[in-house]
Amino acid sequence: MSVRSMTAFAHQRAEYPWGTAAWEIRSVNQRYLDLTFKLPELWRHLEPGLRDALRKNLSRGKVEVSLRLQMRSEGSESLKINHALAGEVMAAAQAIHGKLDHPASIDPLAILQWPGVVGESQPDADEVQQALMTLFAQALAEQSAGREREGAELKLMIEQRLEQIVVITARLRQAMPQLVQAQRDKLLQRLEGLDVKLNEERLEAEVALLAQKIDVAEELDRLDTHVQEVLRILRKGGACGRKLDFLMQELNREANTLSSKAVVADSTQSAVELKVLIEQMREQIQNIE
């Protein structure tokens, strides 16, 4: 399954012998699935079927569906003759005609004036409904294709940020031994400046404590784990926005810990870069279904 965006628009319009119909489907990001419909009053009964179709296709998003329907004007409709009723009227007229002494000829216009014999041609309601639902299915397919296209772009953007995070964490992991040594040397210089003498055992204990405080190996490991989980979810696709949003919170938690343990400008800058990348991903993930 592919990653899908919640933001999309679809418009399908068609002309028929009985009129013109146009469907529009608009969707934006929303925590849950929120469906609203704008339908002509005579076609409100379509809403349950539309809801079922949308629920099968969507998991989240605020979706607005509207139908614009313009039927042919009455003046352009052709007359429709009820031939069965006309035949019954004619048969009755002929039966009476045979019983009269001086009957007048049967007037066809009089038969046409009989109630129900002639009416204006109206489209079959089932035919119109079938056409509307077919056109709606086309609009829904267009909307789904748009969500998938935008979802693919969001997936690519997130993957690019994840690659940058991997580079930053690898750089920090490689630099950690040098950072610990630099802090050890700095501590020795301060002690020399204070003219304070410590035994070697006490000095090593202080250095070990300092190294423990600035050690971010666990945070870097968790960052790598979260990055791999995000990639796995993106590959799996489907409705994954909530899972990704949770992982962004976890990534941000580790970035904050890195920032609190930063002891040099380079590590501080790396923590800032991580936060920026995570926030960029988080903003885009809000649009993923």
N, C-alpha and C positions, 0 to 999 in steps of 0.2 A: 504494500500500500504506500501511497505517496503522502508527503506532508502537504496539508491543505491550509490555505489562509481562510480566515472568516470574512475577509473583505472582498466583495465581488458584486458585479452588476450584470444583468442579462435583460435583453429586450427582444421579443419575438412578435412580429406583426404579420397578419395574413388577411387576404381578401377572399370572400366566399360569395356564392350567388345571393345569399341572404343578408350579407353585410360585411363589416370589417371588425376584426378582433385584434387586440394587442395586450400581451402580458409583459409586466416588468417585475423583476425580482432583485431587490437590493438587500445586501447583508453587510453588517459591520461587526466588530468584535464585541462580545458579551460573555459574561461568566457562564451563563446558562443558555439554553435554547429558548428564544423569545420570538413567537410568530404573530404577526398581525396581517390582516387582510382588508383590502379595499375592493369590494365586489359590488356590481349592480344588484339592487334589491332582489330582482327576479332570479338571480343566480347565487344567492347566499347558500343554497343547499349544496353547492360544490365544496364548501369549506372543509368538511370532514375528510373528504378524499384528498384535498390538497395538503392538509395537515399530515396525513399518513405518508404521502409521498415525500414531504420535506423531512419528516422524522427519520425515514429510512435512509435519507441522503445526508443529513446534517446531525451533528452532535452538539454544537454550540454556535452562538451567534444571535444577533438581533436581526431578524429577517422581516422584510416588508414586501408583501405580494399585492399587486394591483392589476385589475382587469379593466380595460377600456373597450366597450362594445358599442358599435354603431350599426343598428339594423337599417335595412333599406326603407326608404320612406314609403308610406302607403300608396302614394300617387303612382309609384313606379311598379307596384305589384300587379301581376296579371290576375284575371278573374279565374276562379276555380269552380267548375260545375260538378255538382254531386249527381253523377249520371244514374246511380241507383235510385235516388229519390225522384229524379226527373222521370225515370221510366215508370215508377209507381204512380206518379201524378198523371202521366199520359195514359196509362192503362185505365185508371179510374175515370178519366175524362172520356175515353172511348167507350167505356161501359155505359156511361150516362148518355153519350152521344147516340148510341143505338136505341135507346128507349124514347127518344124525342121524335115528334112528328116532323118538324121542320128544323132540324138542328143546324146551327151555324158551324162553320169550319173551326177546327181546333186552332187557337192562336198560340204559336210557339212562345211569343213574348209573355203571354199570360202564364205559361208553365214556368218560364224563367223567373217570374215575379213571385212564385210560390216560396214561402219562407224556407230557407235552407237549401234551395236548389242551387243558388249562385252565392258564392262568397269570395272574398279576396284570398288569394293564395298566401298561405303562411308557412314558414319553414317548419319542418318537423323538429320538435323539441329534442328528441333523442339524437337526431343528426347534429344539431347545433352543439349539444353537450359533448358528444364524442369529438367533434372538431376542436372545441375549446380545450378539452383535456389532452388531446394530441399536441396542440400548440403549447400548452403548459409544459408538457414533458420535454419539448424541444428547448423551451426557455430554461428549464431546470438543468438540462444537459449542458447548455451554454454557460450557465452559472457555475456548474461543477468544474468545467474545463478552465474557467477563469480562476477559480480558487486553487486549482492544482498548479496553474502557471505561476501565480504569485507565491504559492507555497514553495515551489522549487527555487524561486529567487531568495526567499527567506532562508531556506535550508542552506543554500550556497553561502549567503552572508554569515550565517552562524558558524558554518564549518571553517570559513576563513578566519574568524575571530578565535576559534578553538585552536587553530594551527599557531596563531600568534601566542596564545597562552602556553602551549607546549614549549615554544621557543624560550619564553621568559622563564618558565619553571626549570627548564634544562640549564639555562644560564645561571640561575640562582643556585642550583644544586652543585654545579661545577665550581662556583665561586665560594661556597661555604668554607672549605678548609682554609683558603686564603683570608677570609673574613675573621675566622677564629684566631689565626696566627697574628693578624693585624691587631686584634683587640688584646692579645697576650702581650705583644710588643708595646702597645700603648700603655697597658697597665704597668709594665716594668719601667717604662720611662717616667711615669708619674711617681712610682715608688722611689726611683733614683733621685727625682727632683725634690722629694720630701725628705730625702736622706733617712728612709725607713728601711731597716733590715728585717727581712722575714726568712725563716728557714725554708729550705727547698720544698719540704713537704707541705707547708702552709701555702706557699706560693702556687704549687700545683693544684691544691684544693681550690684556691681562689680562681685560678684559670679554668678549672673544670666547671665550677659554678657559673662562671661567665659564659662558657661555651654552651652550657645547658640552657641558659636564658635566651641566647640568640639562635639556638639550633631550630631550624624550621623544616627539618627533614620530614616530620610527620605531616605538616601542613602541605608540603610539596607532594607527598605521596597521595594525600586525599584529593588535592587538586587534579592530579593525574587520573585518579579513579573516577572523579566526577566528570572529567572531560571525556573519558572513554564511555561512560554511561550515557552522556548526551549524544555522542556519536552513534551509539547502539540504538537509542530511541529514534533518532533521525532516520537511520537506515530502515527501521521497522515501519515508520510512518504511521498513518492513521490519525486518530484523535489523540494527540500527544502534548497539546499545549500546557495542560495543568502539570504534567510530570516535568516538563522542561522548566516551567516557572519555579517549581520547587527546587530543582537542581541549581537554578540561578541563585536562589537564596543560600544554598550550601556553598557554592563557589564564592559568593560574596563574603560569607562567614570566614572562610579560609584566607581570603585576601585581607580582611580586617586584621586577622591574627598576624599575618606576615607584616602588615604595617606596624603593628604594636611592637613587634620584635626587631624592627629595622634599626640598625645601629650605625649605618653609613648611608651616604646620599644615594649610592647605587641601588641598594636594596629598597630604600624608601621610594625611589623613582619606579622601580619594578612593581612595587605594590600599587602605586598609583595607576600605572599602565594596566595592571590586571583589573582594577576596579572600573576603569573606563571601558575596557573590552566587555566585561560582564554586564555593565549597564547598557551598552549598545545592544547586546544580545537580548537582555531582558525586555527592552522596549519593543523589539521586533517580535519576540515570542508572544507578546500580548495579542498579536494578530493571528496566531496559529490556533487552529481548531483543537 
